[in-house]
Amino acid sequence: MCHVIVTCRSMLWTLLSIVVAFAELVAFMSADWLIGKAKTRSGDEQAGMDSEPHYLGILCLRTPAMQQVPRDTLCGTYAKSFGEIASGFWQATAIFLAMGIFILCVVALVSVFTMCVQSIMRKSIFNVCGLLQGIAGLFLILGLVLYPAGWGCQKAIDCGRYASPYKPGDCSLGWAFYTATGGTVLTFICAVFSAQAEIATSSDKVQEEIEEGKNLICLL
């Protein structure tokens, strides 16, 4: 018989898992990873001044020429194939982040059904999901560590002559990088918190209500 078990800790873990997966996915698809300003090259008095900023993501690019387009569509892929990604390090970053995000999305989907299914093959679904989130977190860390190694690339924006691996030069980091970093931290928090969700749904109080014949169990 299926028992719907809802506790404060299990719901918080489910919501946090969904938020983390969504945040990482949005950051990955965004162009706001690296922000640089192209230099004007005209011979007038404006020469050398900064023009509108250019935004370069792992897969996306946004330039001043695209400013007339609504902001939510300002992300065009600059590479027609995987091999055309701006840096070999970013290719590795894309692989690791994609693997981590895929795992997080699977866990987020599974977490919705943990209200009805708490175990798979006698294994706690919370513990399995927590383990997967830990693995996803490791992939995300690898991707974020490799990402700055590609800051010296000059394919889409110019970060100045001082730009080099792990030194962005004249460029600055955008919100997408910080979102991905924060999401990685939250991923490990989710992995740890999954144990609390498992404890909450298998507590003595829950077992008592199951023995009383209740199919819907809500505990704070």
N, C-alpha and C positions, 0 to 999 in steps of 0.2 A: 504494500500500500504506500502511496506517495504522501509524504508529509511536507507541507509547506512551512519551513522554519525561517523566521525573520527575526534577527537580533540586531541591536544597535551596531555592534562591532562587525557583523557580517555585511550589513548594508553599507557601512562606511568603507569597508574594504572593496566592495563591489563598485561603489561610486568613484573611489580613488583610482581603481584599476582602469575604469573607463576614461576618466579625465587624463590620466598619464598617457594612455594609448593615443587619445585624440591630440593631446599637446605635442607629442613626439611626431605624429604624422603631419600635423600642420607645419611644424618647424622644418621638417625634412623637405616638404614641398615648397617652402617659402624661398624668396630671393634675398631676404634680409639677413644673410649671414655675414657678409663683408660689405662695408659701405666705403666707397671711395669717390673722390671728386675729380672729374676730368679737367685738365688744364686747357684754357683757351689758347689758341696759337696765332691769333690775329696780330697784326703789327700795331694796333692802336694802343691807347693808354690802358685798355682793359686787359692787355696781354698779361698772362701769369696769374690772373685772378681765378678763383674757383668757380666753376659753372655748377649746374645742377648735379646732385650726387648720382652715382651709378651704384646699383645694388647687384651683388653677385652671390647666388646661392650655390649649393652643391650641384644642383641640376638646372637651376633657373637663373634668369638674367632680367633685370629691369633697368632701362636707360631713360634719359630725359626725353628721347623721341617718342616714348610710350606714354607720356604723362597725360595725354588727352583721353586715354582709355581708363575706364573705371578701375580704382585701385585693386578691387578684388580679382581683377583679371590680369594684373600687371606681373605675370610670371610666365615668361616664355622660355621653353627649353632651348639652350644655345647649342647643345650637342645633338646631332642627328643620330649618333650611335654611342654606345657605352665608351668606346675608345676615344671619343672626342671630348670627354669630360676634361675640364681645364687642367687637372693635375692627376698624375698617377696615384698620389696619396689620396686625392679626393675620390678616385675610383674605389680604393679600398674602403674609404669612409662610407661611401654609398652602399657598398656591400654589407658592411657591419651594421650600419644603421637600419638598412632595409630588413636584415635578419632579425634584429632586435625588435623593430616595430611590428613585424609580422607576428612574432611570438606574443607581444603585448596585445595585439588586436585579437588573437585567438583566445588569450586569457580573459580579455574584457568580455568577449562573447560568451565564454564558458561561465564566467562569474555571474551572469544574469540568471543562469539555470541552477546555481548553487542553492537557491531557495527550495528547490524541489529535489535535487540530487546532491547528496553530501558525500558520496563515495563512489569510486570506480574500481571494480575488481578488488574490493576490500581495502582500497587505498583512499585516504581522505582526499577529496578533490581540492580542498584548500591547500593541503601540503604539496600536492602535485603542482597546482597553479603557482604557489609560492616559489617552488624550485624553478619553474619555468621563468618566472619574473626575475629571479636571481641570475639565470643564464642570459636573459635578455639584457639585464643591466650590464653584464660583462661585455656583451657585444657593443652596447652603446658607448661604454667607456673606451673601448678600442677605437671606435669610429671617431670620437671626440678628441682622442689623443693624436690620431693620425691627421685630423683635419688641419691643424695649424702648420703642419709640415708642407702644405701646398700653398702657403701664403705668398711665396715668391713668384707664382705664375702670373703672366701678363696677358693672358688670352682675352679677357673680357674687360678688365678695368686696370688702370694704372695706379699702383700703390706707391709709386716713387722708387728712386734708386736704392733706398735703404730697406726696401721690402725683401724679406728672406724667410726661410722656414722658421716659424715661431716668432717672427718679427713682422707685424703687419705694415710697417712703414707709415705712410700717410693715410692708410685706411683705418677704419674702426670697426668694431664688432657690432652687429645688429641684434635685434631682439630674438631672432630665431636661434642664434647660438646660445644665448642665455636661457631661452625656453627649453632647448634640448638638454642643456646642462642641469637645469632644475628638474626636468622630467626624469633624468637619469637618477638623481638623488631620490626622488619620490618613488622610482621603480624599486629601489632597495628597501625603502620604507614599506611599500606594499608587500614585498616578499617577506619581511619580518612580521608585518601585521596579519598576514594570512594565517599564522599560527594562532593568533588571538581569535580570529574569526572561527577557526576550527574548534577551539576550546569553547567558544560561546554557543555553537550549535550542537555540541555534544555534552553539554553540562547536565548535571543531575536534574535540574529544574525542567529542562527540555524533555528528558527521559520520562519524568513524572507525568508531564502533560501528554506524551505519546501513549503511556500506559493508561491514561484516562480516556483514550479514544479520540483525542482531538486531532484533526487533520490540518488545521491552521493554527500555528503557534507563533505568537508575536511576543517577544521579550525585549525589554529595554535594559 
